[in-house]
Amino acid sequence: MAKYILKRLGYIVIVFFLLSFLLFGIFKMVPGDPARLMVEGQKMSVSPEQYEMLYQQARERLGLDKPLPVQYFSWFGNILRGDLGYSSVYRLPVIELIGPPMKNTIALNVVYYIFLFLIGIPLGIKCAVKKDTVFDTSVQVATMIGISIPFFISALVFIFLFAIVIPIFPISGMVTTGANYTGFRAFLDYMYHMALPVIVSLTGMGGLIRYVRGSLLDALSMDYVRTARAKGLKEKTVIYKHAFRNALIPITGWIVGSIVAIFGGAVIIETLFSWKGVGKLLIDSLNQHDYTVALSMQMFYILLGLASNLITDLCYCIVDPRIKLD
């Protein structure tokens, strides 16, 4: 096990290095000058000589006055030390800039995944147990519709129905405008604004329901399930103790990947609902040509993906002791 983990960590380091080199090169080829953006607002208030001096100081501060290979190794070394660079738009270190959005993204995704697992897994089990019944068919049709409709379409429909026609929820934002709530009242207001984005996200739970259903149906067709039923065990015992435990093996990867994705941010949902998370920050950074922020966040997503693959493999061993990682 230890040898396998060390080997995978070595792969992670190599892939992380190669992708960092590739992304750094791609972002450097994008038109735009971050140093120019930093000083553009002062162009009309200073003389041309002072403006040029400020511009050169900005280039030096961002390290743009050095050759490209030196810029890359300097940036990569800073990344390894936890220094994600400096935002040319927000005038803040990136590590400070992404702090509040990361908290908002984690909060939104934690609530979403709690409801996703509480609703999706029991529904998947119910559909497998009641295969080909009216209930199963209805849920399968509903899940297909939910999967087929893009999130931005679902979001617009829900905003129109439940924020305009029937004004139950706010259209966007994270707090009520003009309300200076504190304490528990502020928490309730925060959750109230979170409700509609979470509901829209749950329209895509069909993937989990179908995955659980398929895995449990495979487990229920095994010989050990027929043996357990022949012994006279209760149906609930057969389903949850015997079949579902084995069905968890393929589901584990989905669940672990979802838990890691808590930190990832939903770009479409956060943008449509003006939820100030890392997904919206990424889109805003790209639109404003703040490539230092965008590049740092892309590297964070890459590290999340690489780590989730390793964690998934380790969880397979925990769920099924027969699996050996050699």
C-alpha positions in Angstrom: 0.0 0.0 0.0 2.7 2.5 1.0 4.7 1.7 -2.2 1.5 2.3 -4.3 0.8 5.6 -2.6 4.4 6.8 -3.1 4.2 5.8 -6.8 0.9 7.6 -7.3 2.3 10.7 -5.5 5.2 10.7 -7.9 2.8 10.6 -10.9 0.8 13.5 -9.4 4.0 15.6 -9.1 5.0 14.8 -12.7 1.5 15.5 -14.1 1.1 18.6 -12.0 4.5 19.9 -13.4 3.6 19.2 -17.0 0.2 20.7 -16.8 1.5 23.8 -15.0 4.0 24.3 -17.9 1.3 23.8 -20.5 -1.2 26.2 -18.8 1.4 28.8 -18.1 2.3 28.8 -21.8 -1.3 29.0 -22.9 -2.1 32.0 -20.6 1.1 33.8 -21.8 -0.1 33.5 -25.4 -3.5 35.2 -24.5 -3.5 38.9 -25.7 -3.4 41.5 -23.0 -0.9 43.1 -20.6 -1.6 42.7 -16.9 0.8 45.5 -16.0 -1.0 47.9 -18.3 -4.3 47.0 -16.7 -2.8 47.8 -13.2 -1.9 51.4 -14.2 -4.5 52.2 -16.8 -6.7 54.0 -14.3 -3.9 56.5 -13.6 -3.2 57.4 -17.2 -5.2 60.6 -17.2 -4.0 61.9 -13.8 -0.2 61.7 -14.4 2.3 62.8 -17.0 3.3 60.4 -19.8 6.8 60.0 -18.2 5.2 59.2 -14.8 2.8 56.8 -16.5 5.6 55.0 -18.2 7.5 54.8 -14.9 4.5 53.3 -13.2 4.0 50.9 -16.0 7.6 49.7 -15.7 7.3 49.4 -12.0 4.2 47.3 -12.4 6.0 45.0 -14.9 8.8 44.6 -12.5 6.4 43.8 -9.6 4.6 41.2 -11.7 7.9 39.7 -12.9 7.1 40.5 -16.6 10.4 42.1 -17.2 12.2 38.8 -17.0 12.6 36.1 -19.8 9.7 33.7 -20.1 11.5 30.6 -18.7 12.6 32.7 -15.7 9.0 33.9 -15.3 7.7 30.3 -15.3 10.2 28.9 -12.8 9.7 31.9 -10.5 5.9 31.5 -10.7 6.1 27.7 -10.2 8.4 28.1 -7.2 6.0 30.6 -5.7 3.1 28.2 -6.2 5.0 25.5 -4.4 5.6 27.9 -1.5 1.9 28.8 -1.4 2.3 32.2 -3.0 -0.3 32.3 -5.8 0.7 35.7 -7.1 -0.9 39.2 -7.2 -4.2 40.2 -8.8 -3.7 43.0 -11.2 -7.4 43.9 -11.1 -8.3 43.5 -7.4 -4.9 44.7 -6.2 -4.7 41.9 -3.7 -2.6 38.8 -3.3 -4.5 35.9 -4.9 -4.4 33.8 -1.7 -6.3 36.6 0.1 -8.6 37.2 -2.8 -9.9 33.6 -3.1 -10.5 33.1 0.7 -14.1 34.5 1.0 -15.2 33.1 -2.4 -13.9 29.6 -1.4 -16.0 29.8 1.8 -19.1 30.6 -0.1 -18.5 27.8 -2.6 -17.9 25.3 0.1 -21.1 26.4 1.9 -23.1 26.1 -1.3 -21.7 22.7 -2.2 -22.0 21.2 1.2 -25.7 22.0 1.4 -26.2 20.7 -2.2 -24.4 17.4 -1.6 -26.2 16.8 1.7 -29.5 17.0 -0.1 -28.2 15.2 -3.1 -27.1 12.1 -1.1 -30.2 12.2 1.2 -32.5 12.2 -1.8 -30.6 10.6 -4.6 -29.3 7.4 -2.9 -32.7 6.4 -1.3 -34.4 7.1 -4.6 -31.9 5.0 -6.5 -32.4 2.1 -4.0 -36.2 2.4 -4.3 -36.0 2.3 -8.1 -33.9 -0.8 -8.0 -36.1 -2.6 -5.6 -39.3 -1.6 -7.5 -37.7 -2.2 -11.0 -40.1 -1.7 -14.0 -43.0 -0.5 -11.8 -44.8 2.8 -12.3 -42.7 4.4 -9.6 -39.4 3.3 -11.2 -40.5 4.4 -14.7 -41.7 7.8 -13.5 -38.4 8.5 -11.7 -36.4 7.3 -14.7 -38.3 9.7 -17.0 -37.9 12.5 -14.6 -34.1 11.9 -14.2 -33.7 11.7 -18.0 -35.4 15.1 -18.4 -33.3 16.6 -15.6 -30.0 15.3 -17.1 -31.0 16.4 -20.6 -31.8 20.0 -19.7 -28.7 22.2 -19.3 -28.2 23.9 -15.9 -28.5 27.4 -17.4 -31.9 26.6 -18.9 -33.2 25.1 -15.6 -31.9 28.1 -13.7 -33.7 30.6 -16.0 -36.9 28.6 -15.8 -36.8 28.3 -12.0 -35.9 32.0 -11.7 -38.9 32.9 -13.8 -41.3 30.7 -11.9 -40.1 31.1 -8.3 -38.6 34.5 -8.3 -40.8 36.5 -10.7 -44.2 34.7 -11.3 -44.3 33.3 -7.7 -41.8 35.5 -5.8 -40.8 32.9 -3.2 -37.0 33.2 -3.6 -34.7 36.1 -4.4 -33.4 36.3 -8.0 -29.7 36.5 -7.2 -27.2 37.6 -4.6 -26.2 36.3 -1.2 -27.9 38.8 1.2 -30.9 41.0 1.2 -30.1 44.4 -0.2 -30.1 47.1 2.5 -30.7 44.6 5.3 -27.9 44.7 8.0 -28.8 41.4 9.6 -26.5 39.9 12.3 -26.2 36.6 14.1 -28.8 33.9 13.4 -31.0 36.2 11.3 -28.0 36.8 9.0 -27.5 33.0 8.7 -31.2 32.5 7.8 -31.0 35.2 5.2 -27.8 33.6 3.7 -29.5 30.2 3.5 -32.6 31.8 2.0 -30.6 33.1 -0.9 -28.9 29.8 -1.2 -32.1 27.8 -1.6 -32.8 28.5 -5.3 -29.3 27.7 -6.5 -29.4 24.4 -4.5 -32.8 23.5 -5.9 -31.6 24.2 -9.5 -28.5 22.1 -8.9 -30.6 19.2 -7.6 -32.3 18.9 -11.0 -29.2 17.1 -12.2 -29.3 14.4 -9.5 -30.5 11.9 -12.1 -26.9 10.8 -12.6 -26.6 9.6 -9.0 -30.0 8.0 -9.0 -29.4 6.0 -12.1 -25.9 5.1 -11.0 -27.2 3.8 -7.6 -30.0 2.0 -9.3 -27.7 0.2 -11.8 -25.2 -0.8 -9.2 -27.8 -2.2 -6.9 -29.6 -4.1 -9.7 -26.2 -5.8 -10.6 -25.8 -6.7 -6.9 -29.3 -8.0 -6.6 -28.8 -10.4 -9.5 -25.8 -12.1 -7.8 -26.0 -15.7 -6.4 -25.3 -14.6 -2.8 -28.5 -12.5 -2.8 -30.6 -15.5 -3.9 -28.8 -17.6 -1.2 -29.7 -15.0 1.4 -33.3 -14.9 0.3 -33.4 -18.7 0.3 -32.2 -18.7 4.0 -35.4 -16.7 4.8 -33.7 -13.4 5.7 -35.8 -10.3 5.7 -35.9 -8.3 2.4 -34.4 -5.2 4.1 -31.5 -7.3 5.4 -30.9 -8.8 2.0 -31.0 -5.3 0.3 -29.1 -3.2 2.8 -26.7 -5.7 4.5 -25.8 -7.9 1.5 -26.6 -6.2 -1.8 -26.1 -2.5 -1.1 -22.7 -3.1 0.6 -21.4 -4.6 -2.6 -23.1 -2.0 -4.7 -21.2 0.6 -2.8 -18.0 -0.4 -4.5 -18.7 1.4 -7.9 -20.6 4.1 -6.1 -17.6 5.0 -3.9 -15.8 6.7 -6.8 -18.8 8.9 -7.6 -19.2 9.9 -3.9 -15.5 10.6 -3.3 -15.3 12.6 -6.5 -18.3 14.6 -5.4 -16.9 15.3 -2.0 -13.7 16.6 -3.5 -15.8 18.7 -5.9 -17.1 20.6 -2.9 -14.1 22.9 -3.3 -14.4 23.2 -7.0 -17.2 25.7 -7.5 -20.1 25.5 -9.9 -19.3 28.1 -12.6 -22.8 28.2 -14.3 -24.8 28.3 -11.0 -22.6 30.8 -9.3 -22.6 33.1 -12.3 -26.3 33.0 -13.0 -27.2 33.6 -9.3 -24.4 36.1 -8.6 -23.1 33.8 -5.9 -19.7 35.1 -5.0 -17.8 31.7 -5.1 -14.7 30.6 -6.8 -16.6 29.6 -10.0 -17.8 33.2 -10.5 -14.4 34.5 -9.5 -12.8 32.4 -12.3 -15.2 33.7 -14.9 -14.8 37.3 -13.7 -11.0 36.9 -13.8 -11.1 35.7 -17.4 -13.4 38.5 -18.5 -11.2 41.1 -16.8 -7.9 39.5 -18.2 -6.8 38.9 -14.6 -4.8 35.8 -15.7 -2.8 35.4 -12.5 -6.0 34.6 -10.6 -7.4 32.4 -13.4 -4.2 30.4 -13.7 -3.9 29.9 -9.9 -7.4 28.6 -9.7 -6.9 26.3 -12.7 -3.9 24.8 -10.9 -6.0 24.4 -7.8 -8.6 22.5 -9.8 -5.9 20.3 -11.4 -4.6 19.4 -7.9 -8.1 18.6 -6.7 -8.6 16.2 -9.6 -5.3 14.4 -9.2 -5.9 14.1 -5.4 -9.4 12.8 -5.9 -8.2 9.9 -8.1 -5.8 8.8 -5.4 -8.4 9.1 -2.7 -10.9 7.2 -4.7 -8.5 4.2 -5.1 -7.8 4.2 -1.4 -11.5 4.3 -0.6 -12.1 1.3 -2.8 -9.8 -0.7 -0.5 -11.7 0.4 2.5 -15.1 -0.5 1.0 -13.9 -3.9 -0.4 -10.9 -5.5 1.5 -10.5 -7.9 -1.5 -9.1 -5.0 -3.5 -5.3 -4.8 -3.1 -3.3 -1.9 -4.4 0.0 -3.4 -5.5 
